[in-house]
Amino acid sequence: QAEDGIRDIGVTGVQTCALPICGPIMSAVAGKAVALKECASTEYQNYAKKVIENAQELARVLEGEGMRAVSGGTDTHLALIDIRSTGITGKLADERCGRSGISLNKNAIPYDPESPAVTSGIRVGSPATTTQGMGANEMKIIASLIARAIRDGGDDAKASEIRNEVHALTANFPVY
């Protein structure tokens, strides 16, 4: 039934061929059909809810560490965190977390006093960790590791200690 609906709605506006002589790019249509079918499954919907719950927990615990979740938290897979209270810029936080084995991004916050190359915030997300099987308890640990990396990651010994803790955590949740 879903396949009939996809066939019936057409693909105007989603084709990527710039030449008027082209028809639909069938691999793109097929890819979208597969993605829509997957998204309709209960398993995927449960996963998506878990991703959002994990992002909310991550933002909540980072707030407990003295940072501010922009807009009071998140309703998506990402959270934007204002880290001005730490005295560290987004750029420096990104670098310190990277040295500590944590992937996140610097990000501008609304009315950011810093330049876009420096920023006053970070962007954190939960899809990768959720896919690995992590839940709320691990989000608490991850938030603590992020906070420690931001505050102490400039010290090579402390960054190495945090990186070892990150590796110990992720060893329990293999990617494959």
N, C-alpha and C positions, 0 to 999 in steps of 0.2 A: 504494500500500500504506500509506504514512504517513497519507494522508487517511482511510482506513478505520479505522486505529487511533485517530485523533483522534475520529472519529465514534462509535466504540465505547466510549471511556473515559468519556464524559460530562464535564460541566463543573461538578459540584457543588462549591461552595465558591469558585468563581472568577467567578461572576456578580455583577454590581454593582447589580442592581435591588433596592431595599429593599421593594417592594410584592409581596405574595404572588401577585398576579394577573399578574405579568410572567413571561415566559419568558426563555430565554437571550438575551443581548444579542449578536446575531449578528455585529456589527462587531467586538466584543471577541474572540469565538471565532475569527473569520477572521484577525484581527490576530495572535493567538497561533499559529494554524496556519502563517501565513506566517513568523513568527519562528522557529518550530521547524524548518521546512523549511530556512530559511537556515542555522541553527545546525548542521544535519546535513551541510552541504556541506564538502568538503575545503578549499576556499578560505577559508571562515570559520574553520575550526579552525586553519589555518595562521596566519591573522591573530590569533586569540586567543593562540596560543603566542607570537607576536612581541610582542604587547602585554605579556605577562608577562615575557619576556626583557628588554624595554626598561625595565620598571619595576625589575627586579632590577639592571640595570646602573646605572640612575639612583641607586638606593639605595646600591649599592656605591661609586660615585664620590663621593657625598655623604659616606659614611663616610670616604673618603680625604681629604676636606676637613675632617675633624675632628668631624663630627656623628655621631650614633648612630642607626642604623636600629633602631627598636623591634622586638623579637622576632628580631633578627639578620638582617633582610632582609624579603623579601616573597615570597609565592606567588600573588599576585593582581595586579590592574592598578594598585593603589595601594601607597604606602609611607608609613608614619608615621615621621617623623624627629624625634628629640630634639635640639633645638638649644641646650640650656643651655650647652654648651661655648663657644658664640660670645658669651655674655653678652647676647644679644638675645632678647626674648620672641617668642612666636609672632605676637602682634598686630603688633608692630613689624616683624617679618620679612615678614608679609603686606603691610603698607603699603609697605615698601621695595621689595619685589619688584614690587608693582603700579606704583610710580613708575618702575621699571626695565623695564616692559613684560612682566613674567612673571606668569602667573596660577597661584596656589596658594592654599591655605587654612591659616589657623592651626588647630591641633588640640590638644586636651588629650592628654597622654601618661599612661600608668598612674602612679598616685600623684603626679600633677602638683602641685607646690607652688604654682603660680599658679592664679588663679581661671579659671573657664571663659571669661570674657570676655577674658582675657589669654593664657593657655596658655604652655606651654614647648615646643611642637612645631609642626611643619608637616606637611601632608598633600600629597604629590605623586603624580601619576599619569601614565600614558603613553598612554591610548587616543587622545587627540586628535593627539598628535605621531606616533603610529604610523600613524594613518589618513592623515596627510599624507605618509607615506612615509619618515619618519625611522627610523634604526636605532641601533645601539650607539654608533657614532662621534658621532652627534648628541647622544645621552644624556650622553656625557662633556662635550660643550660646554655643554649645558643645565645640568648639575650645577655646572659651574664658574661659569656665569652666576648661578645661584641663590646659590651661596656668596658670590660677590662682591657681589651685591645685598644679601644679609643683612648682610655686614660693612661695605660701603661705600655702600650705597644711601641713607644719610642725607645724603650730600653730593650736592647737585643736579647738579654737573658730572659726577660719577662715575655717578650714576643715568642721566643723559642718554647717557653713553658706553656703558653697558651696554644701554640701550634701543636704541641704534643697532646694536649687535652682534646683539641679538635680532631686529631688523627685517631685518638682512642675512641671518641664518640662515633666517628664515621666508620670505624672498623666494625662496629656492631650493626651497621646498616649499609651493606654493600650495594653499589649501584647496579650490578648485574648478578 
